[in-house]
Amino acid sequence: MKYAIVFERTPSGYSAYVPDLPGCVAAAGSHGRVEKLIHEAVALHLEALRGDGVPIPEASTSVGSVEVPGPR
């Protein structure tokens, strides 16, 4: 199963979250570091859900992008 991850630049670095796993977040000073941390967070989040006997949410969020013309 693949979950969508949203990466955002913040004033102090980067943050990431998984829309289909509420509460699954990470923050770090660099994009590379936050990417590593969010992957670890997903694994821990799913492990905790299993441990609590909670069903694992289906991956239902999809992502896309739109290209817009640059400044003229």
PDB file of N, CA, C, O and CB in Angstrom:
ATOM      1  N   MET A   1       0.852  -1.173   0.000  1.00  0.00           N
ATOM      2  CA  MET A   1       0.000   0.000   0.000  1.00  0.00           C
ATOM      3  C   MET A   1       0.897   1.236   0.000  1.00  0.00           C
ATOM      4  O   MET A   1       1.915   1.271   0.692  1.00  0.00           O
ATOM      5  CB  MET A   1      -0.969  -0.002   1.227  1.00  0.00           C
ATOM      6  N   LYS A   2       0.521   2.235  -0.768  1.00  0.00           N
ATOM      7  CA  LYS A   2       1.275   3.487  -0.832  1.00  0.00           C
ATOM      8  C   LYS A   2       0.421   4.616  -0.286  1.00  0.00           C
ATOM      9  O   LYS A   2      -0.719   4.805  -0.710  1.00  0.00           O
ATOM     10  CB  LYS A   2       1.724   3.796  -2.283  1.00  0.00           C
ATOM     11  N   TYR A   3       0.975   5.364   0.657  1.00  0.00           N
ATOM     12  CA  TYR A   3       0.305   6.530   1.218  1.00  0.00           C
ATOM     13  C   TYR A   3       0.910   7.799   0.627  1.00  0.00           C
ATOM     14  O   TYR A   3       2.122   7.885   0.427  1.00  0.00           O
ATOM     15  CB  TYR A   3       0.414   6.539   2.762  1.00  0.00           C
ATOM     16  N   ALA A   4       0.059   8.776   0.350  1.00  0.00           N
ATOM     17  CA  ALA A   4       0.529  10.088  -0.097  1.00  0.00           C
ATOM     18  C   ALA A   4       1.171  10.816   1.083  1.00  0.00           C
ATOM     19  O   ALA A   4       0.678  10.748   2.209  1.00  0.00           O
ATOM     20  CB  ALA A   4      -0.642  10.930  -0.697  1.00  0.00           C
ATOM     21  N   ILE A   5       2.256  11.500   0.817  1.00  0.00           N
ATOM     22  CA  ILE A   5       2.941  12.315   1.822  1.00  0.00           C
ATOM     23  C   ILE A   5       2.976  13.743   1.297  1.00  0.00           C
ATOM     24  O   ILE A   5       3.310  13.979   0.135  1.00  0.00           O
ATOM     25  CB  ILE A   5       4.397  11.776   2.123  1.00  0.00           C
ATOM     26  N   VAL A   6       2.631  14.693   2.159  1.00  0.00           N
ATOM     27  CA  VAL A   6       2.686  16.109   1.798  1.00  0.00           C
ATOM     28  C   VAL A   6       3.913  16.714   2.483  1.00  0.00           C
ATOM     29  O   VAL A   6       4.064  16.629   3.701  1.00  0.00           O
ATOM     30  CB  VAL A   6       1.362  16.867   2.216  1.00  0.00           C
ATOM     31  N   PHE A   7       4.772  17.318   1.688  1.00  0.00           N
ATOM     32  CA  PHE A   7       5.956  18.006   2.198  1.00  0.00           C
ATOM     33  C   PHE A   7       5.722  19.501   2.069  1.00  0.00           C
ATOM     34  O   PHE A   7       5.251  19.981   1.038  1.00  0.00           O
ATOM     35  CB  PHE A   7       7.250  17.569   1.431  1.00  0.00           C
ATOM     36  N   GLU A   8       6.055  20.228   3.121  1.00  0.00           N
ATOM     37  CA  GLU A   8       5.883  21.683   3.107  1.00  0.00           C
ATOM     38  C   GLU A   8       7.144  22.356   3.641  1.00  0.00           C
ATOM     39  O   GLU A   8       7.763  21.886   4.596  1.00  0.00           O
ATOM     40  CB  GLU A   8       4.644  22.103   3.948  1.00  0.00           C
ATOM     41  N   ARG A   9       7.503  23.450   3.012  1.00  0.00           N
ATOM     42  CA  ARG A   9       8.606  24.258   3.522  1.00  0.00           C
ATOM     43  C   ARG A   9       8.051  25.131   4.643  1.00  0.00           C
ATOM     44  O   ARG A   9       6.953  25.677   4.526  1.00  0.00           O
ATOM     45  CB  ARG A   9       9.264  25.130   2.383  1.00  0.00           C
ATOM     46  N   THR A  10       8.799  25.260   5.712  1.00  0.00           N
ATOM     47  CA  THR A  10       8.388  26.071   6.855  1.00  0.00           C
ATOM     48  C   THR A  10       9.475  27.112   7.130  1.00  0.00           C
ATOM     49  O   THR A  10      10.560  27.032   6.555  1.00  0.00           O
ATOM     50  CB  THR A  10       8.131  25.178   8.119  1.00  0.00           C
ATOM     51  N   PRO A  11       9.201  28.074   7.987  1.00  0.00           N
ATOM     52  CA  PRO A  11      10.237  29.068   8.305  1.00  0.00           C
ATOM     53  C   PRO A  11      11.518  28.449   8.879  1.00  0.00           C
ATOM     54  O   PRO A  11      12.602  29.015   8.732  1.00  0.00           O
ATOM     55  CB  PRO A  11       9.686  30.077   9.290  1.00  0.00           C
ATOM     56  N   SER A  12      11.392  27.291   9.532  1.00  0.00           N
ATOM     57  CA  SER A  12      12.571  26.681  10.149  1.00  0.00           C
ATOM     58  C   SER A  12      13.070  25.430   9.428  1.00  0.00           C
ATOM     59  O   SER A  12      14.005  24.785   9.904  1.00  0.00           O
ATOM     60  CB  SER A  12      12.263  26.335  11.571  1.00  0.00           C
ATOM     61  N   GLY A  13      12.476  25.077   8.304  1.00  0.00           N
ATOM     62  CA  GLY A  13      12.925  23.888   7.586  1.00  0.00           C
ATOM     63  C   GLY A  13      11.813  23.281   6.757  1.00  0.00           C
ATOM     64  O   GLY A  13      11.304  23.904   5.826  1.00  0.00           O
ATOM     65  N   TYR A  14      11.437  22.042   7.108  1.00  0.00           N
ATOM     66  CA  TYR A  14      10.412  21.317   6.367  1.00  0.00           C
ATOM     67  C   TYR A  14       9.527  20.530   7.315  1.00  0.00           C
ATOM     68  O   TYR A  14       9.948  20.133   8.401  1.00  0.00           O
ATOM     69  CB  TYR A  14      11.049  20.383   5.336  1.00  0.00           C
ATOM     70  N   SER A  15       8.300  20.312   6.887  1.00  0.00           N
ATOM     71  CA  SER A  15       7.407  19.423   7.623  1.00  0.00           C
ATOM     72  C   SER A  15       6.783  18.466   6.621  1.00  0.00           C
ATOM     73  O   SER A  15       6.788  18.716   5.415  1.00  0.00           O
ATOM     74  CB  SER A  15       6.308  20.225   8.409  1.00  0.00           C
ATOM     75  N   ALA A  16       6.250  17.375   7.134  1.00  0.00           N
ATOM     76  CA  ALA A  16       5.601  16.385   6.282  1.00  0.00           C
ATOM     77  C   ALA A  16       4.462  15.762   7.073  1.00  0.00           C
ATOM     78  O   ALA A  16       4.532  15.632   8.296  1.00  0.00           O
ATOM     79  CB  ALA A  16       6.615  15.294   5.792  1.00  0.00           C
ATOM     80  N   TYR A  17       3.405  15.375   6.350  1.00  0.00           N
ATOM     81  CA  TYR A  17       2.313  14.654   6.986  1.00  0.00           C
ATOM     82  C   TYR A  17       1.667  13.715   5.986  1.00  0.00           C
ATOM     83  O   TYR A  17       1.816  13.862   4.773  1.00  0.00           O
ATOM     84  CB  TYR A  17       1.274  15.627   7.562  1.00  0.00           C
ATOM     85  N   VAL A  18       0.943  12.742   6.532  1.00  0.00           N
ATOM     86  CA  VAL A  18       0.275  11.729   5.720  1.00  0.00           C
ATOM     87  C   VAL A  18      -1.226  11.918   5.924  1.00  0.00           C
ATOM     88  O   VAL A  18      -1.745  11.579   6.987  1.00  0.00           O
ATOM     89  CB  VAL A  18       0.739  10.261   6.108  1.00  0.00           C
ATOM     90  N   PRO A  19      -1.935  12.454   4.923  1.00  0.00           N
ATOM     91  CA  PRO A  19      -3.364  12.752   5.093  1.00  0.00           C
ATOM     92  C   PRO A  19      -4.217  11.554   5.513  1.00  0.00           C
ATOM     93  O   PRO A  19      -5.202  11.722   6.232  1.00  0.00           O
ATOM     94  CB  PRO A  19      -3.905  13.303   3.817  1.00  0.00           C
ATOM     95  N   ASP A  20      -3.852  10.352   5.075  1.00  0.00           N
ATOM     96  CA  ASP A  20      -4.648   9.171   5.412  1.00  0.00           C
ATOM     97  C   ASP A  20      -4.317   8.591   6.784  1.00  0.00           C
ATOM     98  O   ASP A  20      -4.972   7.653   7.238  1.00  0.00           O
ATOM     99  CB  ASP A  20      -4.449   8.113   4.364  1.00  0.00           C
ATOM    100  N   LEU A  21      -3.305   9.144   7.443  1.00  0.00           N
ATOM    101  CA  LEU A  21      -2.913   8.691   8.782  1.00  0.00           C
ATOM    102  C   LEU A  21      -2.883   9.903   9.714  1.00  0.00           C
ATOM    103  O   LEU A  21      -1.808  10.422  10.014  1.00  0.00           O
ATOM    104  CB  LEU A  21      -1.516   7.969   8.754  1.00  0.00           C
ATOM    105  N   PRO A  22      -4.045  10.355  10.172  1.00  0.00           N
ATOM    106  CA  PRO A  22      -4.084  11.543  11.029  1.00  0.00           C
ATOM    107  C   PRO A  22      -3.117  11.441  12.201  1.00  0.00           C
ATOM    108  O   PRO A  22      -3.071  10.431  12.904  1.00  0.00           O
ATOM    109  CB  PRO A  22      -5.492  11.764  11.549  1.00  0.00           C
ATOM    110  N   GLY A  23      -2.346  12.508  12.395  1.00  0.00           N
ATOM    111  CA  GLY A  23      -1.380  12.549  13.483  1.00  0.00           C
ATOM    112  C   GLY A  23      -0.002  12.058  13.090  1.00  0.00           C
ATOM    113  O   GLY A  23       0.933  12.149  13.885  1.00  0.00           O
ATOM    114  N   CYS A  24       0.142  11.545  11.896  1.00  0.00           N
ATOM    115  CA  CYS A  24       1.440  11.051  11.430  1.00  0.00           C
ATOM    116  C   CYS A  24       2.171  12.211  10.762  1.00  0.00           C
ATOM    117  O   CYS A  24       1.892  12.556   9.614  1.00  0.00           O
ATOM    118  CB  CYS A  24       1.275   9.836  10.439  1.00  0.00           C
ATOM    119  N   VAL A  25       3.110  12.807  11.494  1.00  0.00           N
ATOM    120  CA  VAL A  25       3.797  14.012  11.041  1.00  0.00           C
ATOM    121  C   VAL A  25       5.288  13.925  11.351  1.00  0.00           C
ATOM    122  O   VAL A  25       5.723  13.105  12.159  1.00  0.00           O
ATOM    123  CB  VAL A  25       3.186  15.260  11.698  1.00  0.00           C
ATOM    124  N   ALA A  26       6.050  14.776  10.700  1.00  0.00           N
ATOM    125  CA  ALA A  26       7.482  14.902  10.982  1.00  0.00           C
ATOM    126  C   ALA A  26       7.910  16.320  10.628  1.00  0.00           C
ATOM    127  O   ALA A  26       7.270  16.994   9.821  1.00  0.00           O
ATOM    128  CB  ALA A  26       8.323  13.842  10.181  1.00  0.00           C
ATOM    129  N   ALA A  27       8.999  16.757  11.243  1.00  0.00           N
ATOM    130  CA  ALA A  27       9.573  18.073  10.950  1.00  0.00           C
ATOM    131  C   ALA A  27      11.083  17.970  11.093  1.00  0.00           C
ATOM    132  O   ALA A  27      11.596  17.239  11.941  1.00  0.00           O
ATOM    133  CB  ALA A  27       8.989  19.181  11.899  1.00  0.00           C
ATOM    134  N   ALA A  28      11.789  18.723  10.240  1.00  0.00           N
ATOM    135  CA  ALA A  28      13.247  18.709  10.285  1.00  0.00           C
ATOM    136  C   ALA A  28      13.778  19.931   9.557  1.00  0.00           C
ATOM    137  O   ALA A  28      13.031  20.668   8.913  1.00  0.00           O
ATOM    138  CB  ALA A  28      13.815  17.406   9.662  1.00  0.00           C
ATOM    139  N   GLY A  29      15.067  20.127   9.670  1.00  0.00           N
ATOM    140  CA  GLY A  29      15.701  21.280   9.051  1.00  0.00           C
ATOM    141  C   GLY A  29      15.947  21.143   7.563  1.00  0.00           C
ATOM    142  O   GLY A  29      16.155  22.141   6.873  1.00  0.00           O
ATOM    143  N   SER A  30      15.926  19.911   7.057  1.00  0.00           N
ATOM    144  CA  SER A  30      16.172  19.716   5.633  1.00  0.00           C
ATOM    145  C   SER A  30      15.124  18.780   5.036  1.00  0.00           C
ATOM    146  O   SER A  30      14.495  17.996   5.746  1.00  0.00           O
ATOM    147  CB  SER A  30      17.586  19.157   5.401  1.00  0.00           C
ATOM    148  N   HIS A  31      14.950  18.875   3.721  1.00  0.00           N
ATOM    149  CA  HIS A  31      13.981  18.008   3.044  1.00  0.00           C
ATOM    150  C   HIS A  31      14.404  16.541   3.166  1.00  0.00           C
ATOM    151  O   HIS A  31      13.573  15.670   3.420  1.00  0.00           O
ATOM    152  CB  HIS A  31      13.842  18.408   1.552  1.00  0.00           C
ATOM    153  N   GLY A  32      15.676  16.281   2.985  1.00  0.00           N
ATOM    154  CA  GLY A  32      16.155  14.902   3.084  1.00  0.00           C
ATOM    155  C   GLY A  32      15.903  14.300   4.443  1.00  0.00           C
ATOM    156  O   GLY A  32      15.514  13.138   4.555  1.00  0.00           O
ATOM    157  N   ARG A  33      16.123  15.085   5.472  1.00  0.00           N
ATOM    158  CA  ARG A  33      15.924  14.591   6.846  1.00  0.00           C
ATOM    159  C   ARG A  33      14.445  14.367   7.136  1.00  0.00           C
ATOM    160  O   ARG A  33      14.088  13.348   7.729  1.00  0.00           O
ATOM    161  CB  ARG A  33      16.514  15.582   7.869  1.00  0.00           C
ATOM    162  N   VAL A  34      13.578  15.291   6.734  1.00  0.00           N
ATOM    163  CA  VAL A  34      12.152  15.122   7.009  1.00  0.00           C
ATOM    164  C   VAL A  34      11.600  13.933   6.220  1.00  0.00           C
ATOM    165  O   VAL A  34      10.688  13.250   6.686  1.00  0.00           O
ATOM    166  CB  VAL A  34      11.372  16.412   6.658  1.00  0.00           C
ATOM    167  N   GLU A  35      12.145  13.686   5.040  1.00  0.00           N
ATOM    168  CA  GLU A  35      11.703  12.525   4.256  1.00  0.00           C
ATOM    169  C   GLU A  35      12.040  11.228   4.996  1.00  0.00           C
ATOM    170  O   GLU A  35      11.217  10.314   5.062  1.00  0.00           O
ATOM    171  CB  GLU A  35      12.364  12.531   2.848  1.00  0.00           C
ATOM    172  N   LYS A  36      13.238  11.152   5.545  1.00  0.00           N
ATOM    173  CA  LYS A  36      13.632   9.971   6.323  1.00  0.00           C
ATOM    174  C   LYS A  36      12.735   9.821   7.552  1.00  0.00           C
ATOM    175  O   LYS A  36      12.264   8.726   7.858  1.00  0.00           O
ATOM    176  CB  LYS A  36      15.118  10.069   6.752  1.00  0.00           C
ATOM    177  N   LEU A  37      12.506  10.933   8.249  1.00  0.00           N
ATOM    178  CA  LEU A  37      11.702  10.885   9.470  1.00  0.00           C
ATOM    179  C   LEU A  37      10.245  10.511   9.207  1.00  0.00           C
ATOM    180  O   LEU A  37       9.654   9.779  10.002  1.00  0.00           O
ATOM    181  CB  LEU A  37      11.760  12.219  10.171  1.00  0.00           C
ATOM    182  N   ILE A  38       9.651  10.992   8.115  1.00  0.00           N
ATOM    183  CA  ILE A  38       8.242  10.669   7.861  1.00  0.00           C
ATOM    184  C   ILE A  38       8.104   9.199   7.493  1.00  0.00           C
ATOM    185  O   ILE A  38       7.097   8.578   7.835  1.00  0.00           O
ATOM    186  CB  ILE A  38       7.665  11.562   6.735  1.00  0.00           C
ATOM    187  N   HIS A  39       9.075   8.631   6.814  1.00  0.00           N
ATOM    188  CA  HIS A  39       9.016   7.197   6.527  1.00  0.00           C
ATOM    189  C   HIS A  39       9.080   6.389   7.826  1.00  0.00           C
ATOM    190  O   HIS A  39       8.364   5.400   7.982  1.00  0.00           O
ATOM    191  CB  HIS A  39      10.169   6.785   5.581  1.00  0.00           C
ATOM    192  N   GLU A  40       9.927   6.809   8.745  1.00  0.00           N
ATOM    193  CA  GLU A  40       9.994   6.151  10.055  1.00  0.00           C
ATOM    194  C   GLU A  40       8.689   6.353  10.811  1.00  0.00           C
ATOM    195  O   GLU A  40       8.197   5.433  11.463  1.00  0.00           O
ATOM    196  CB  GLU A  40      11.181   6.693  10.883  1.00  0.00           C
ATOM    197  N   ALA A  41       8.129   7.555  10.725  1.00  0.00           N
ATOM    198  CA  ALA A  41       6.878   7.856  11.428  1.00  0.00           C
ATOM    199  C   ALA A  41       5.727   6.985  10.924  1.00  0.00           C
ATOM    200  O   ALA A  41       4.903   6.521  11.712  1.00  0.00           O
ATOM    201  CB  ALA A  41       6.521   9.336  11.263  1.00  0.00           C
ATOM    202  N   VAL A  42       5.676   6.765   9.612  1.00  0.00           N
ATOM    203  CA  VAL A  42       4.617   5.912   9.049  1.00  0.00           C
ATOM    204  C   VAL A  42       4.746   4.498   9.614  1.00  0.00           C
ATOM    205  O   VAL A  42       3.755   3.905  10.039  1.00  0.00           O
ATOM    206  CB  VAL A  42       4.690   5.886   7.488  1.00  0.00           C
ATOM    207  N   ALA A  43       5.955   3.961   9.618  1.00  0.00           N
ATOM    208  CA  ALA A  43       6.161   2.606  10.141  1.00  0.00           C
ATOM    209  C   ALA A  43       5.733   2.522  11.605  1.00  0.00           C
ATOM    210  O   ALA A  43       5.057   1.570  11.996  1.00  0.00           O
ATOM    211  CB  ALA A  43       7.639   2.189   9.995  1.00  0.00           C
ATOM    212  N   LEU A  44       6.117   3.499  12.411  1.00  0.00           N
ATOM    213  CA  LEU A  44       5.747   3.498  13.830  1.00  0.00           C
ATOM    214  C   LEU A  44       4.250   3.685  14.021  1.00  0.00           C
ATOM    215  O   LEU A  44       3.649   3.061  14.895  1.00  0.00           O
ATOM    216  CB  LEU A  44       6.501   4.594  14.575  1.00  0.00           C
ATOM    217  N   HIS A  45       3.652   4.534  13.213  1.00  0.00           N
ATOM    218  CA  HIS A  45       2.219   4.796  13.296  1.00  0.00           C
ATOM    219  C   HIS A  45       1.430   3.521  13.006  1.00  0.00           C
ATOM    220  O   HIS A  45       0.500   3.181  13.738  1.00  0.00           O
ATOM    221  CB  HIS A  45       1.815   5.914  12.314  1.00  0.00           C
ATOM    222  N   LEU A  46       1.804   2.821  11.940  1.00  0.00           N
ATOM    223  CA  LEU A  46       1.109   1.589  11.586  1.00  0.00           C
ATOM    224  C   LEU A  46       1.320   0.507  12.637  1.00  0.00           C
ATOM    225  O   LEU A  46       0.403  -0.252  12.950  1.00  0.00           O
ATOM    226  CB  LEU A  46       1.579   1.091  10.226  1.00  0.00           C
ATOM    227  N   GLU A  47       2.520   0.442  13.175  1.00  0.00           N
ATOM    228  CA  GLU A  47       2.812  -0.519  14.246  1.00  0.00           C
ATOM    229  C   GLU A  47       1.934  -0.244  15.468  1.00  0.00           C
ATOM    230  O   GLU A  47       1.413  -1.174  16.085  1.00  0.00           O
ATOM    231  CB  GLU A  47       4.309  -0.458  14.638  1.00  0.00           C
ATOM    232  N   ALA A  48       1.773   1.027  15.814  1.00  0.00           N
ATOM    233  CA  ALA A  48       0.937   1.398  16.961  1.00  0.00           C
ATOM    234  C   ALA A  48      -0.531   1.051  16.711  1.00  0.00           C
ATOM    235  O   ALA A  48      -1.215   0.550  17.604  1.00  0.00           O
ATOM    236  CB  ALA A  48       1.079   2.901  17.262  1.00  0.00           C
ATOM    237  N   LEU A  49      -1.010   1.318  15.500  1.00  0.00           N
ATOM    238  CA  LEU A  49      -2.401   0.973  15.180  1.00  0.00           C
ATOM    239  C   LEU A  49      -2.620  -0.530  15.304  1.00  0.00           C
ATOM    240  O   LEU A  49      -3.610  -0.969  15.889  1.00  0.00           O
ATOM    241  CB  LEU A  49      -2.766   1.448  13.756  1.00  0.00           C
ATOM    242  N   ARG A  50      -1.697  -1.320  14.753  1.00  0.00           N
ATOM    243  CA  ARG A  50      -1.812  -2.778  14.852  1.00  0.00           C
ATOM    244  C   ARG A  50      -1.798  -3.222  16.308  1.00  0.00           C
ATOM    245  O   ARG A  50      -2.589  -4.074  16.713  1.00  0.00           O
ATOM    246  CB  ARG A  50      -0.672  -3.464  14.081  1.00  0.00           C
ATOM    247  N   GLY A  51      -0.892  -2.638  17.094  1.00  0.00           N
ATOM    248  CA  GLY A  51      -0.786  -2.985  18.511  1.00  0.00           C
ATOM    249  C   GLY A  51      -2.053  -2.676  19.289  1.00  0.00           C
ATOM    250  O   GLY A  51      -2.386  -3.369  20.250  1.00  0.00           O
ATOM    251  N   ASP A  52      -2.759  -1.631  18.871  1.00  0.00           N
ATOM    252  CA  ASP A  52      -4.004  -1.244  19.526  1.00  0.00           C
ATOM    253  C   ASP A  52      -5.215  -1.963  18.940  1.00  0.00           C
ATOM    254  O   ASP A  52      -6.340  -1.774  19.402  1.00  0.00           O
ATOM    255  CB  ASP A  52      -4.198   0.253  19.419  1.00  0.00           C
ATOM    256  N   GLY A  53      -4.979  -2.793  17.916  1.00  0.00           N
ATOM    257  CA  GLY A  53      -6.083  -3.508  17.284  1.00  0.00           C
ATOM    258  C   GLY A  53      -6.964  -2.628  16.416  1.00  0.00           C
ATOM    259  O   GLY A  53      -8.115  -2.967  16.139  1.00  0.00           O
ATOM    260  N   VAL A  54      -6.423  -1.501  15.989  1.00  0.00           N
ATOM    261  CA  VAL A  54      -7.174  -0.564  15.155  1.00  0.00           C
ATOM    262  C   VAL A  54      -6.937  -0.922  13.687  1.00  0.00           C
ATOM    263  O   VAL A  54      -5.800  -1.195  13.302  1.00  0.00           O
ATOM    264  CB  VAL A  54      -6.753   0.922  15.448  1.00  0.00           C
ATOM    265  N   PRO A  55      -7.978  -0.928  12.867  1.00  0.00           N
ATOM    266  CA  PRO A  55      -7.776  -1.235  11.450  1.00  0.00           C
ATOM    267  C   PRO A  55      -6.844  -0.221  10.780  1.00  0.00           C
ATOM    268  O   PRO A  55      -6.868   0.969  11.092  1.00  0.00           O
ATOM    269  CB  PRO A  55      -9.121  -1.267  10.722  1.00  0.00           C
ATOM    270  N   ILE A  56      -6.039  -0.714   9.870  1.00  0.00           N
ATOM    271  CA  ILE A  56      -5.124   0.149   9.117  1.00  0.00           C
ATOM    272  C   ILE A  56      -5.949   0.882   8.050  1.00  0.00           C
ATOM    273  O   ILE A  56      -6.627   0.238   7.249  1.00  0.00           O
ATOM    274  CB  ILE A  56      -3.945  -0.688   8.461  1.00  0.00           C
ATOM    275  N   PRO A  57      -5.898   2.222   8.031  1.00  0.00           N
ATOM    276  CA  PRO A  57      -6.664   2.976   7.035  1.00  0.00           C
ATOM    277  C   PRO A  57      -6.197   2.689   5.605  1.00  0.00           C
ATOM    278  O   PRO A  57      -5.004   2.539   5.345  1.00  0.00           O
ATOM    279  CB  PRO A  57      -6.558   4.468   7.319  1.00  0.00           C
ATOM    280  N   GLU A  58      -7.140   2.618   4.711  1.00  0.00           N
ATOM    281  CA  GLU A  58      -6.814   2.479   3.296  1.00  0.00           C
ATOM    282  C   GLU A  58      -6.152   3.767   2.808  1.00  0.00           C
ATOM    283  O   GLU A  58      -6.452   4.858   3.293  1.00  0.00           O
ATOM    284  CB  GLU A  58      -8.089   2.156   2.457  1.00  0.00           C
ATOM    285  N   ALA A  59      -5.271   3.623   1.866  1.00  0.00           N
ATOM    286  CA  ALA A  59      -4.669   4.794   1.229  1.00  0.00           C
ATOM    287  C   ALA A  59      -5.682   5.316   0.218  1.00  0.00           C
ATOM    288  O   ALA A  59      -5.939   4.671  -0.798  1.00  0.00           O
ATOM    289  CB  ALA A  59      -3.284   4.445   0.538  1.00  0.00           C
ATOM    290  N   SER A  60      -6.254   6.478   0.494  1.00  0.00           N
ATOM    291  CA  SER A  60      -7.293   7.004  -0.390  1.00  0.00           C
ATOM    292  C   SER A  60      -6.972   8.382  -0.958  1.00  0.00           C
ATOM    293  O   SER A  60      -7.664   8.859  -1.856  1.00  0.00           O
ATOM    294  CB  SER A  60      -8.593   7.068   0.347  1.00  0.00           C
ATOM    295  N   THR A  61      -5.933   9.017  -0.444  1.00  0.00           N
ATOM    296  CA  THR A  61      -5.555  10.344  -0.923  1.00  0.00           C
ATOM    297  C   THR A  61      -4.691  10.204  -2.160  1.00  0.00           C
ATOM    298  O   THR A  61      -3.762   9.397  -2.197  1.00  0.00           O
ATOM    299  CB  THR A  61      -4.812  11.142   0.172  1.00  0.00           C
ATOM    300  N   SER A  62      -5.003  10.992  -3.164  1.00  0.00           N
ATOM    301  CA  SER A  62      -4.137  11.034  -4.344  1.00  0.00           C
ATOM    302  C   SER A  62      -3.607  12.455  -4.490  1.00  0.00           C
ATOM    303  O   SER A  62      -4.217  13.413  -4.015  1.00  0.00           O
ATOM    304  CB  SER A  62      -4.906  10.581  -5.639  1.00  0.00           C
ATOM    305  N   VAL A  63      -2.488  12.572  -5.138  1.00  0.00           N
ATOM    306  CA  VAL A  63      -1.875  13.886  -5.308  1.00  0.00           C
ATOM    307  C   VAL A  63      -1.648  14.151  -6.780  1.00  0.00           C
ATOM    308  O   VAL A  63      -1.547  13.225  -7.584  1.00  0.00           O
ATOM    309  CB  VAL A  63      -0.550  13.985  -4.530  1.00  0.00           C
ATOM    310  N   GLY A  64      -1.572  15.382  -7.112  1.00  0.00           N
ATOM    311  CA  GLY A  64      -1.291  15.811  -8.475  1.00  0.00           C
ATOM    312  C   GLY A  64      -0.609  17.156  -8.413  1.00  0.00           C
ATOM    313  O   GLY A  64      -0.300  17.668  -7.337  1.00  0.00           O
ATOM    314  N   SER A  65      -0.385  17.707  -9.553  1.00  0.00           N
ATOM    315  CA  SER A  65       0.208  19.035  -9.608  1.00  0.00           C
ATOM    316  C   SER A  65      -0.338  19.759 -10.834  1.00  0.00           C
ATOM    317  O   SER A  65      -0.876  19.150 -11.758  1.00  0.00           O
ATOM    318  CB  SER A  65       1.766  18.957  -9.648  1.00  0.00           C
ATOM    319  N   VAL A  66      -0.185  21.039 -10.808  1.00  0.00           N
ATOM    320  CA  VAL A  66      -0.622  21.859 -11.936  1.00  0.00           C
ATOM    321  C   VAL A  66       0.534  22.776 -12.297  1.00  0.00           C
ATOM    322  O   VAL A  66       1.163  23.372 -11.423  1.00  0.00           O
ATOM    323  CB  VAL A  66      -1.925  22.680 -11.596  1.00  0.00           C
ATOM    324  N   GLU A  67       0.802  22.883 -13.563  1.00  0.00           N
ATOM    325  CA  GLU A  67       1.862  23.772 -14.014  1.00  0.00           C
ATOM    326  C   GLU A  67       1.238  25.082 -14.474  1.00  0.00           C
ATOM    327  O   GLU A  67       0.296  25.089 -15.267  1.00  0.00           O
ATOM    328  CB  GLU A  67       2.695  23.121 -15.154  1.00  0.00           C
ATOM    329  N   VAL A  68       1.765  26.176 -13.975  1.00  0.00           N
ATOM    330  CA  VAL A  68       1.264  27.492 -14.353  1.00  0.00           C
ATOM    331  C   VAL A  68       2.397  28.290 -14.981  1.00  0.00           C
ATOM    332  O   VAL A  68       3.562  28.065 -14.655  1.00  0.00           O
ATOM    333  CB  VAL A  68       0.673  28.240 -13.126  1.00  0.00           C
ATOM    334  N   PRO A  69       2.077  29.213 -15.869  1.00  0.00           N
ATOM    335  CA  PRO A  69       3.134  30.023 -16.488  1.00  0.00           C
ATOM    336  C   PRO A  69       3.841  30.856 -15.434  1.00  0.00           C
ATOM    337  O   PRO A  69       3.230  31.310 -14.468  1.00  0.00           O
ATOM    338  CB  PRO A  69       2.555  30.937 -17.589  1.00  0.00           C
ATOM    339  N   GLY A  70       5.120  31.047 -15.632  1.00  0.00           N
ATOM    340  CA  GLY A  70       5.897  31.879 -14.735  1.00  0.00           C
ATOM    341  C   GLY A  70       5.614  33.349 -14.960  1.00  0.00           C
ATOM    342  O   GLY A  70       4.853  33.712 -15.857  1.00  0.00           O
ATOM    343  N   PRO A  71       6.228  34.197 -14.146  1.00  0.00           N
ATOM    344  CA  PRO A  71       6.024  35.632 -14.321  1.00  0.00           C
ATOM    345  C   PRO A  71       6.474  36.101 -15.696  1.00  0.00           C
ATOM    346  O   PRO A  71       7.420  35.566 -16.273  1.00  0.00           O
ATOM    347  CB  PRO A  71       6.767  36.403 -13.245  1.00  0.00           C
ATOM    348  N   ARG A  72       5.792  37.094 -16.201  1.00  0.00           N
ATOM    349  CA  ARG A  72       6.166  37.635 -17.518  1.00  0.00           C
ATOM    350  C   ARG A  72       7.049  38.820 -17.385  1.00  0.00           C
ATOM    351  O   ARG A  72       7.460  39.400 -18.390  1.00  0.00           O
ATOM    352  CB  ARG A  72       4.950  38.008 -18.320  1.00  0.00           C
TER     353      ARG A  72
END
